[in-house]
Every structure is written in C-alpha cells, then in structure tokens.
C-alpha cells in the first residue's frame, strides 16, 4: 500500500491533467468514476456532491449563459444560452465532478487519519515555523470531525459557554514514505510533464 502523501500527490497530479483533456475524454472518465464512487464510497460521494450543489449550479449557469457563441434555438437562446456555453459548462462540470468523486474515493480509502497524515507529511517544509504545520493539521482534523459527526449546532455553539470544548487531545500516526512511494511520485511527475507538453 502506498503512503497517503503519495496518493494525495497522485490525485493532485490527475487534477493538473484534467484541464488538458477534451470533453469526450472527460465524459468517458466521468461515468466509470461516478459509478465506482457510488459503489465504494456512496455516503461520502453523495454528501460531497450535495454540499457542492450550489457551486455546480453556479458554474453551469455562468458558463452556459455568459460564453459568447451560437445561440441555441428557442427562448433560451434569446436569454443568452449558447451552444459554446453549454459545451464549456459541460467541460467544467465534468472536471469538477471528477475531482469531487475521486476525492471521495480517496478519502474513503485512506480514512480521515490517513488523509490528515498524508497532508502532515506534505506540509513538511513548514516544519519549524512556529508550529504552523501542526496548527493546520489540528484545525483540519477538528473540521473533518465536526463535518463527519453531522452536528447541527454550528460554530456559535462552540463559542458559547455551554458548548463543549471539543477533544482534549488528538493523535495522528505518521509513517515515512518508502522507495515505491518515491517511484510512484516520479511516475506521476513524468506523466504530468508528458501530457503538459
């Protein structure tokens, strides 16, 4: 099994490649990715897509109605909906959906502890800067715990006197990457560079 940091960087490498892919390829990738995410990480995928629904709708409307091009027939064309806008909106939505569903699968595979430990390792260059790396990781762990617990009290409850103070301690298991992790990162870097050229 690869180190969580390796998997996070591989996901980031895929995110860098997505803008280079045309709509046809994105659509071919999206269907199996979405089905896999619903099979492997249904709860996380549905929750993530539900939270992103307004962002997805905003992107669709923004690109569909503000992109110049050939107007679609009918009254929507009179409102500014263009064929080019629909194509661009489909591209952007496909990219964002691919990022979200693959992130849900990655989070399901790593778990919150693995996800955060990978981030902790990636933030290694911040080590020694007044505990910045530790503060970032602790805040992320608290946010993820709050979101996954489904607490509806909100942040005002945290600030009130009768609100609980949260966990008194947090633990995180960290392990060092192995040679296969470095080899995988090199392969991802080569693939990103090759596709970018």
C-alpha positions in Angstrom: 0.0 0.0 0.0 1.2 3.5 -0.9 1.9 6.2 1.6 -1.1 8.6 2.0 1.0 11.5 0.8 1.8 9.6 -2.4 -1.9 9.1 -3.1 -2.7 12.7 -2.4 0.0 13.9 -4.7 -1.1 11.4 -7.4 -4.6 12.9 -7.0 -3.2 16.4 -7.4 -1.3 15.3 -10.5 -4.5 14.0 -12.0 -6.2 17.3 -11.1 -3.4 19.1 -13.1 -4.0 16.9 -16.1 -7.8 17.4 -16.2 -7.8 20.9 -17.8 -5.9 19.5 -20.7 -8.5 16.8 -21.6 -11.3 17.4 -24.1 -15.0 16.9 -23.2 -15.2 13.5 -24.9 -12.4 12.1 -22.8 -13.8 13.7 -19.6 -17.2 12.2 -20.2 -15.7 8.7 -20.8 -13.8 9.1 -17.5 -16.7 10.6 -15.5 -19.2 7.7 -16.0 -17.0 4.9 -14.5 -15.5 7.3 -11.9 -19.0 8.3 -10.7 -20.3 4.7 -10.7 -17.2 3.5 -8.8 -17.5 6.3 -6.2 -21.1 5.4 -5.6 -20.2 1.7 -5.1 -17.1 2.3 -3.0 -17.9 5.5 -1.1 -21.6 6.1 -1.6 -22.1 8.1 1.6 -19.1 10.4 1.2 -19.8 10.9 -2.5 -23.4 11.9 -2.0 -22.6 14.2 0.9 -19.8 15.9 -1.1 -22.0 16.4 -4.2 -24.8 17.7 -2.0 -22.5 20.2 -0.4 -21.2 21.3 -3.8 -24.6 21.5 -5.5 -24.8 25.3 -5.5 -21.2 25.6 -6.8 -22.1 23.2 -9.6 -25.2 25.0 -10.5 -23.4 28.4 -10.4 -20.7 27.1 -12.7 -23.3 25.6 -15.1 -25.3 28.9 -15.3 -22.2 31.1 -15.5 -20.6 29.3 -18.4 -23.8 28.4 -20.2 -25.2 32.0 -20.3 -22.0 34.1 -20.4 -20.0 32.4 -23.1 -20.3 34.0 -26.5 -21.2 31.8 -29.4 -24.1 30.5 -31.5 -27.3 30.9 -29.6 -29.4 27.8 -29.0 -32.8 27.7 -30.8 -35.8 28.9 -28.8 -36.4 31.3 -26.0 -33.3 30.2 -24.0 -31.2 31.4 -26.9 -32.8 34.8 -26.6 -31.8 34.8 -22.9 -28.1 34.3 -23.9 -27.7 30.5 -23.8 -25.2 29.4 -26.4 -24.1 26.1 -27.8 -20.5 27.0 -27.0 -21.6 27.9 -23.4 -23.3 24.6 -23.0 -20.1 22.8 -24.2 -17.9 24.8 -21.9 -20.2 24.3 -18.9 -20.2 20.6 -19.5 -16.4 20.5 -19.6 -16.1 22.5 -16.4 -18.7 20.4 -14.6 -17.1 17.2 -15.7 -13.8 18.3 -14.4 -15.2 19.4 -11.0 -17.3 16.2 -10.7 -14.2 14.1 -11.5 -12.2 15.9 -8.8 -15.0 15.5 -6.2 -15.8 11.8 -6.8 -12.2 10.8 -6.9 -11.5 12.8 -3.7 -14.5 11.0 -2.1 -13.0 7.6 -3.1 -9.5 8.6 -1.9 -10.9 9.8 1.5 -12.9 6.6 1.9 -9.7 4.5 1.1 -7.4 6.5 3.4 -9.8 7.4 6.1 -9.6 10.7 7.9 -6.5 9.7 9.8 -4.7 8.6 6.7 -5.8 11.7 4.8 -4.5 14.0 7.5 -1.3 12.1 8.0 -0.6 12.5 4.3 -1.2 16.2 4.5 1.0 16.4 7.5 3.9 14.8 5.6 3.3 17.1 2.6 3.4 20.1 4.9 7.0 19.1 5.9 8.6 22.3 4.5 6.6 24.3 7.1 8.2 22.3 10.0 9.8 24.7 12.5 7.7 27.7 11.5 6.2 28.3 14.9 4.2 25.1 14.8 2.3 26.2 11.6 2.2 22.6 10.2 0.7 21.2 13.5 -1.8 24.0 13.7 -3.0 23.4 10.2 -3.4 19.7 10.7 -5.2 20.1 14.1 -7.7 22.5 12.6 -8.3 20.3 9.7 -8.8 17.3 12.0 -11.3 19.3 14.0 -13.2 20.5 11.0 -13.4 17.0 9.5 -14.6 15.6 12.8 -17.2 18.3 13.0 -18.4 17.7 9.4 -18.5 13.9 9.7 -20.3 14.0 13.1 -23.2 15.8 11.4 -23.6 18.1 14.3 -26.1 20.8 13.5 -25.2 23.1 16.4 -22.9 25.3 14.3 -19.9 27.3 15.1 -21.8 29.7 17.5 -22.3 26.7 19.8 -18.6 26.3 20.0 -18.2 29.9 21.2 -21.0 29.7 23.8 -20.2 28.9 27.4 -22.3 25.8 27.5 -20.7 24.4 24.3 -18.3 21.6 24.8 -14.6 22.5 24.3 -14.0 19.6 21.9 -11.5 16.9 22.2 -8.7 17.4 24.8 -6.2 15.6 22.7 -5.7 14.4 19.1 -3.4 11.6 17.9 -2.0 11.0 14.5 0.1 8.1 13.3 2.8 9.1 10.9 5.0 6.8 8.9 7.7 7.6 6.4 7.4 7.0 2.7 9.1 4.0 1.1 11.0 3.6 -2.1 7.9 2.6 -4.0 6.3 5.8 -3.0 9.1 7.8 -4.5 9.0 5.7 -7.6 5.2 6.3 -7.9 5.7 10.1 -7.4 8.3 10.1 -10.1 5.9 8.3 -12.5 3.1 10.8 -11.7 5.5 13.7 -12.3 6.7 12.3 -15.6 3.1 11.7 -16.7 2.0 15.3 -15.9 5.0 16.7 -17.7 4.5 14.5 -20.8 0.8 15.4 -21.0 1.5 19.1 -20.4 3.9 19.2 -23.4 
